Amino acid sequence: MANSFLYDNTYPIPKEILRHINTKLYSLSDKEGIKRAKNLLKSKSVSYQELKRLKNFFDHFDVEKNNVEQFELAGGQLMRGWVDHMLDTQRDLIKTKEKSLSSVKPDLHHDLSLGKVEIPKIEDINKGVNEDVNGEVTGEVPGKYKSDLQKNALAVIFNPDKKILLLKRAPIVEYWQPNKWALVGGKVENGEDVEEAVKREIEEETGLIIDKFLERFVIQRNPDSVEHIFITIYEGDPYDIKLNDEHTAYEWFSYIEINFINTVPNLKDYINIALNKNYN
């Protein structure tokens, strides 16, 4: 019954997998494999049920008994890894959706169309700093010179459906907030421009190249560091993400789903502000 949440979902196949299938289609001859390959290339996406059928195919494929051409025409190891990733992530979301249906109260301080969102005021979040028209930090922080503050650059990345890209941090105890969902971003290096820093972090953590931002804002929650948050929309293939070793999963979450996943502190505040700046 829980899987019924996913029955209508379709998932675009990453371009690198489609290229692999297309290459194999013109070099291999297995009839059954060719039929599957043509269907995948034609649709360029798979349903949740097709994801499960592909997983069953890969899990039971025996290189000693089966024609290896079928394996390659189905996308090979690239497709196998993507299918496992997608199913693991989507099954996690089943629990999220079930919890949301049983626990969400009518007043969630927002509507499902992402209209007006009630958020904490930036001046209530900031402590002793303001931002000028360019988003730069101004003002004084008691006991701390402005130049001494650690700068962090984060990105709120939307897709055209208003879903937000979050990354799941690796389960390594030495890392900050292991196993929790977080925005893309990290520390600004000494002498590094904050916008260049967020571009670097996006590329390092996701493989995406982002050159333009819609807006930015600055928040300080403690006397030692400042958060520079950049807002952008990514309109490319949503599964082009290539994670580094700091993260184990990624997902494009709707606003309501974020209420029911384990996130790093203050993430919802940043997303609320970004929604108000960009969509209200």
N, C-alpha and C positions, 0 to 999 in steps of 0.2 A: 504494500500500500504506500509506503514512504516513497518508493521510486516513482510513483505516479506524478510527483512534483516535477520530474525531469522529462517525462515522456514527450512533451512538445518542444523540448530544447533542441537546437541545432548548433553545431560547432564548426566554424570555418577551419579547414585543414591548412596548417602552415605552408607557406609558399615553398620552403625548402623541401618539404615532403612531396608536394605536387611535382616539383622539378625532378626529384628522385624517381617517382613513378613514371613520369613522362619519358625519362631517359631509358628506363628499363623496358618500357613498352615497345621501343623500337629496336631492342637488342635481344629480347627473350621471346619464347614461342609457346609457353604453356597456355592452352586454351582457357582453362578455368581462371588462371591468374590474369590473363589479358582481359577477360570479361569484367572481373572485379576492378582492375586498373582503369578501364574505360569509364566505368560507373563513378569511380572516385574523382577522376579528372573532369567528368561532366558536371557533377554536383558541386565539387569543390568544398563540400561540407558533409558532415555525418550527423545523424540523430543520436540521441542517447542510446537507443536500442542498437544502432549500428556500432557504437563504441563498444558495447558489451559483446556483440558478435565478433568484432575484431579482436578483442581481448581473448575471447575463447579460442579463436583461430591461432593467435600467437602463443598462448599458454600450452596448447596441445600440439603445436607444430614439432615434428620429429625430423631432424635433418637426415636421419638414416632411412626413414620410411617415406617421407614426403618429398616432392619435387621442390628443390630450393628456389626455383624460379617463382613459385607461388608466393613465397615469403618476400622476395624482393619486389614483385609486382604489387604486393599489398602495402608497400612503403618501407619494408625492411626494419632495421633497428630504429630508425628515426620515427617511424609510425608507431612501433611498439612502445617506445619510451613516451611518446606524446599521449597515446591511448591510456597508459597506466597513470600518467600525471593527471589527465583530465578526469578519469573516473575517481581517483582518490580525492581530488578537489571537489568534484560534484557531490560525492557521497558525504563529505564533510558539510556541504551546504544543505543536504537533506535535514540534518539535525538542526541547523540554523533555522530553516524554514518551519519545521515542526514546532520549534520553541517559539518562533514569532507568532504562529497561529494560536498557540495555546496561552501565550503570555502577554501579547501586545494589548494595551488598553487603547480605547478610541483616541485619546489625546496623547499623541507622541510628539507634540510641539512642532509638527510638520505635517504636510499632506503627501500622499503618494506621488503627486505630480511634481513634487519638489518646488512648491510655491513658497510663500513666506515662511522662513524658519526662525524660530526664536533662539537667539544666541547670546552668550555673554558678551558684553561690550568690550572692545579691545582695550579701552582705558581701564576697565576693571581687571583685565588680565595682566597688562603691563605693570611693571613696578619701577617707576622712576625714569622711564624712557618714553619718547614719542617717536613718530616717524615723520620725516619731511615729505615733500611732494614726490621725491624720487625713491621713497621707501628706505632712506638711510636713517640709522639710529641717531637721535639727538638727545640732549639732556644729560643729566648726571645721575649716577647710581651711587648711593652712599657707600663710601669705603672702597669704591672701585672706579678706576679711570676707564673711560670709554674704550681706549685702545687695548685694555687688558681683557676685555670680554671675549670669551670663546664664541665664535660665530658658527652657526649651523645653517645649512641650506637644504630646504625640503621642497618637494614638488607635490601638489595636489593635481593629479593627472586624471582628467575626465575622458570618457569616450563620447561619441555623438549621442549615445542613449543615456547620458548623465550618470553612468556608472563610474566608480572610482577605482583606480588601480592600487591595490595593496600587496605588499610582499610579506611572506611569513619568515620571520627571523630563524636562523639555524638554532638547534637545541644544544648550544655550547655555552656552558655556564659562565665562561669568561666574557661572553658577549653581553652587551646591554640588552635587557628584556628578551631573553631567549624564548623561542617558540611562540612569540606574539606577532600579530599582524601590525604592519607599520607603513607609513608613507615612504616613498623613495627619497633618499637623501642622506646627508651625513655632515661631518665637520668640514669647515672651510679651512684650507691650509694657510699658513702664514704668508701674507702678501698676495693671496689669491682673491680675485674679484668674486663677489658672492654669486653673480649670475653665471660666470664661468664655472664656479664650483658646483652649482646645481646641475648644469649641463654635463659636467664630468661624472657626478654621482649617478645621474640617470643612465648614462652610457655604461658605466661600470656595473651597475646593479641590474640593468634590464636589457642592455644592448641597443636601446632605442636612441636615436639622434633627435633631440628636440632643440630647435633654434629660436622659436618664438614663444613668448609668454603673454598671456592676456592681462595679467595684473600681478602685483606682489604686495605683501604686507609684512610687518615686523612685529614680533611678540617677544616679550621677556617675562619669564615666570620665576626666575631666580637671579640673584645678584652676580652670577658668574658667567652667564651665557645668554645669547640672543638668537632667536629663531627667525630666519628669513624664509618666508613661505611664498613660493611661486605657483601661479595657477596656469594650466595649459590644457588644451584638448588634443588628444592623439586620435587621428582619423584613419590610421593605417590598419593593417591586420592585427587584431587584438591578441593573436597568439604568436606574434613575432618576438615575444619576450625570451631573452636568454639570461638566466639567473647566474650570478656569481656564487661563490661558496659561502657567502654570508646569509644566504636565504635558501629555503627548501621548497617554496611554492609561491605561486602568484594567483591572483583572481581579480576580476572586475566585479566589484560588489555594488549592489544597489544601496541607497541610503538606509533603507529599513533593515537590510541584512547586517549592516555594520553594528547595529544595536546588540547583536547577539553573537558576536565573535570576540575572541580574546585579543584586545588591542593594547598597544603601548599607551602610556598616560597621555591625556590631552588631545588625542587624535581627533575625537569627535568635535572638539572646539574649533580646530583648524579647518575641518571639512565644512562645518556650519558657516564659518566666516567666508570660506571660498564660495559656497553655494549662494550666499547672500550677495557677494560682490559680483558673481558671474551670471546668476540666473534670476535675480529679483529685479 
